[in-house]
């Protein structure tokens, strides 16, 4: 996975891009082993020092989770792009897929939402310094806890929340599992209250607007406000894990997440039998 810069700091960009790519393996219960750098730059506009900082950020983030970067591929490109192609391993019995959700499972989120709104505000120069610092730290944090949860057989299904937003990825899970879901928008954590103020100022990225259009086809959102709808469909970068947890295992999962210092461990709803809508937002 790779993308264009979403923050100004080159080292932070490298870390975020690496964490985002590594998350695909962790979300399936695996552990990353090796990775290849994928990079493209306009060589006349981006200095060697900047490129070095980006690569150093990716290298340090991969090393943090025991993943070796063993090479890569670079091209000239009109705008900078960076990311990783990651190879991981997982035992067949430990694979976490998005197709095993069952009615009664609790839906638990490990990172707060709002990175798309926040990074758009950073690009527009209207984000507070505190928000910028917080969102960079969140996006740089890996979802390595996914591997431990899978190896201990504590969760039934999982997915990482990225470009399709919470509602998009939850809809995919419900569709694959032939179930529906109820969520409580008030229980979904935000990076900060500033996210809601930015939405009111129409600081909404194009990906989030596209997600909202799609969500109108899959979700009953009558009980939500326009601000909540944008928030729940916000396109995330290096977002957290959405876990389907049997209620009997919630306390065990919570202890594992606390030990791993995940940014949050918020129960935002539950899986139900299949209904007319894949997702229903409740008050």
N, C-alpha and C positions, 0 to 999 in steps of 0.2 A: 504494500500500500504506500502511496506517496501523494503529496499535495504541495501547493504553492505556500509561501510564507504567510502565517496568520498573526505573527508577532514580529516586532522589529529586531529583537535580540537574536543574533545568529545562533548562539549556543543553545538558547531556550528553544528555538525552532527545531534544531536537531534533536533535542531531547523529546519534544512533543511528537514529532514525526515518528521517532523510534518507538515511543510508548504506544502510539496508536497502532502501529504495525504489529508489535508484539502481542497486543490485546487479542488479535484474532486467534492466536494459539491458546492463550489463557482462557478465553471464553468457551473453548471446546474441552477444557480440562487438561490440556497438554502443557508441556514445558518446552520452551524454545531452546534449540541446540545451536543452530548456526543461522547466519543471515548474510545477505548480500546488500551492499549499498546500491540504491538506485538514485541517480542524480543527473540533473540537467541545469546548465547555467548559461546566461549570456556572458561570455568570457570578457567582453570589453566593459561590462557594467559592474560585475561582481569581482571584488578583489580576491586574490589568493588567501589572504588572512581571514576573510569572511567565510570562504569555502572551508577552510581548515576548522574554523569555529563550529560550523554546522556539523561537520563530520565528527568532531570531538564530542559534541553533544550526543550524537547518535551512538558513538562508541561507548561512552560512559553509561548511557542508559541500558544498552544491551549487556554490558559487563555486570551491571547491577543485578541482573536476573540470571547470570551464568550463561549468556548467549554469546558465542564468538562470531564476530564479523570476519568472514574469511575472503572477502573480495568485493567485487561489485562491477557496475557498469556506469559510465558517464557519457553524456552527449552535450553538444551545444544546443541551447534551447532559448527561445525568445524571453522566457521568464524563468526564475529559479523554481526547481522542483526537487524534493528530496524525500526519501523514504527507504523502507527495507522490504526485501523479499525474505520471509522467515520460514525456516523449517523447524518443526518441533516433533515431539514424540508423545504418545499417549497410549495406554493399554486399552484394548478394545472395550473392555467392560467399564472403563472409566470415562468414555467419551460423553461429553455434555452436548446435546443437540437441542434445537428449539422445537422438537416434535414430540417431546415426552411430557408436556404439561398435563396435569390431571385436575378435574374439579376438586375444589377444596384446597389446593396449593395456595400458599401465600406468595404474593409478589413483593420482592425485596430489591431495593435499589442501593448500590454502593457508592455512587457519587451524585452530588446535586446537579441539577440541570441549569442550562443557561449559557453554555460556552459559545454557541453561535451568536446569540445576542451580544455577549460581552466582547467577542473578538471583532464583531462588526463595529461596536462602539469604539474599540481601540483604533481601528482603521480610520474612523471618522474623527478621532481626536476628542471624543466626548466622554470617555470612560474615566472614572476616578483612578488615581494611582493605586489605591487600595484594591479596587476590583481587578485591575490589570495584574497586580502581583498575585492575587488569590487565584485567578483563572489560569495563569501560567503554571503555578504550583499544582493545581488540580489536573491539568492536561498532561503534565510531566509525570504524574504518578501512574505506575503500571497496575494492571489488574491481576497480578501474580497469584492472588488468593484463589482464583478460579481453579488452579491446579490442585491445591490442597483440598478444596471442597469436593472436587471430583474424586480424588484418591481416597477420601474418607466416606464417599457415597452419601453425602449429606443433602444434596440438592437433586431435583428431578430433571430440570431443564435449565438452560441459561442462554443468554445472548448478550453481546455488548451493545451499548446504545451509542450509535454513531450518526451517520448522515441522514437516516430516515427519522430521527427523533424518537422519543419514547413511544408515542402512539404507533408510529410506523413499524418499529421493531416488535412491539407487543402484538400488533395485528398479524405480522408474519408468524410469530410464535403460535398464536391462536389458530391461524389458518392451517399450519403444519400439524398441530396437535388435535385439530377438529374439536376445539372448545371455544368458549368465549371468556371474557374477563370483565370484572368490575374494578374500577379504580376510583380513589378519592383524590381529586385534584389538590385539596388542601393539605394532603399528606405528602405530596411530591415536593422534595426539598429544592430550594433555589440556592444558587451560589451566594446571593445576597439580595436584599430588598431592592437594590439598585437595578436589578434585572427587570423588575416590573415597571419601574419608572422609565427605563429605556424603551420598553415595549410601548408604553403610552406616548413616547416621543417618536414612534414609528421607526425605531432602530431595529429593523427586522431583516435578516438576510434573505436572499432569493430562495435558498434551499428550504428555509423554514416556511416561506409562503407556499412553495410547491407541496411540502409535506401537509400543510393545512388543507389544501385542496383535496389531497388524497384521503385524509382522515375523515372528511365529510362523507365519504362513501363507505367507510368501515366502522365508524364510531358514532354513538349517540351522545352528542355534546350539548344537548338542549339546556342542561343545568349549569353550564360553564359560561364564564364571561369571555369577551373577545381577548382580553389579556391572558386569561388562563389557557385559551386555545392556542395562542401563539407560543406560550411557554411550554405546553405539553408536546408541541410538534417541532420545537426548536431543533435544528440540525446540529448535532454534537460532534465535536472533534475530541478523540481520545476520551470518550465518556465512560461511565461506569458499567458494571454488570447488572443485568436484570435477571434475578434468580427466582425460580419456582421452588419453593421450600415447603415440604409437608409440615403441617402445623406441629406435629410431634417432634420435629427436629429444629424448630426455630431457635430454641435456647442454645443448642449446640452450634448452629450456624452463627448466631450472634456473638458467641464467645470467640469463634475463629476470626470473624471480621474485626472484633475489638483487638485481638492480638495482632492482627495484620495492619491495624491502624487505617482501615479504609475511611475515607472522608465521612461516610454516613452508612447507616444500616437501616434504612427507612422502609417500613411495610406500607406499601401504597395501594394495596388492593388484594384481590384473590381471583383464582381461576374458577369459572362456573361451567355448567353444561352449555352446549352450543345454543345460541339464541339468534334472533334476527340480525342483530349487530354483533360484530366481533368484539367490540369494546363498548362498555356503558360507563360514563362518568357519573358518579353519584355525589350528592352533597354530604 
